Amino acid sequence: MSPQLSARCVLAVLAASLLASGLGLLALGPVALRPSAAPAWSTLHNGSALLVILAAGWAAARSDQLRRRPWRQAWRNFFRIAALAAVLALFDGAAATELGGRLARMAAGSACALVALIFLAERLGPRWIAPRPMLLALLAGPAAALIGFAAQALHGQPDARLLLWLEALPLLLLPLGVWGLSSRGLAGGDWLLALGGYLASKLLAGFDAEVLAASGGGIDGASAARWLVAGTLGWLGWRLLGRQPLRAVGAGSSSAPNTSANTSG
């Protein structure tokens, strides 16, 4: 199968996945964010996770491999928004307010939209991280939060479906047939590990109270999930720092397929 046909197939599967997930959320009805069962010292866990995310962003910013401006700007935006989400989660853990949780999920939604675009850009071309798509991704979280607030004002019932849908965007990349396509950036195994860790974090967050009970009150599922997310971001930052095969235009390559991929975008 030619690369062009493979790309069209990927886009078709992506469109079908987005449509199916959107229709599924509509059929589900309004969904409220469940408050965390966090213990009093969960702020310490969340603060430690924030430090890991900041270190990952620092590593990505120092990467000599990200010389080309679209890739550098996309990754920097992603780590900035991820750090903002961690800061908001830190305050949410301390105050345990619905507004704080909604703001943290808002930033997380934008970060998820950004990382999904980066993943697609590495395999389908840098147009996915052009200024306009990145701006739309950055605005996706605030827009979803505002729509949720408007729905709550109109119907008197919290509705976080759009925020949850944005958080699920990276997971929709797992069934796509893009792992065999030539990558301009991180290898498929790196992404698979990161997305697998993110999937595990969502499972931990879904069993928040159960994790708290199983740990004897030591850590709740939400805090464990944030730690796992921080770990996956740390992995991405480390891979970006020293091992990403992305090269500047005109740089040599030991592999013909990789050379064509790097110069075609």
Sequence and secondary structure as in RCSB ss.txt:
>XXXX:A:sequence
MSPQLSARCVLAVLAASLLASGLGLLALGPVALRPSAAPAWSTLHNGSALLVILAAGWAAARSDQLRRRPWRQAW
RNFFRIAALAAVLALFDGAAATELGGRLARMAAGSACALVALIFLAERLGPRWIAPRPMLLALLAGPAAALIGFA
AQALHGQPDARLLLWLEALPLLLLPLGVWGLSSRGLAGGDWLLALGGYLASKLLAGFDAEVLAASGGGIDGASAA
RWLVAGTLGWLGWRLLGRQPLRAVGAGSSSAPNTSANTSG
>XXXX:A:secstr
  HHHHHHHHHHHHHHHHHHHHHHHHHH           TTHHHHHHHHHHHHHHHHHHHHT TT  SHHHHHHH
HHHHHHHHHHHHHHHHHHHH  HHHHHHHHHHHHHHHHHHHHHHHHHHH GGGGSHHHHHHHHHHHHHHHHHHHH
HHHHHSS   HHHHHHHHHHHHTTTSTTTTS  SSS HHHHHHHHHHHHHHHHHHHTHHHHHHHTTTS  HHHHH
HHHHHHHHHHHHHHHHHT     TT   S HHHHHHHHH 
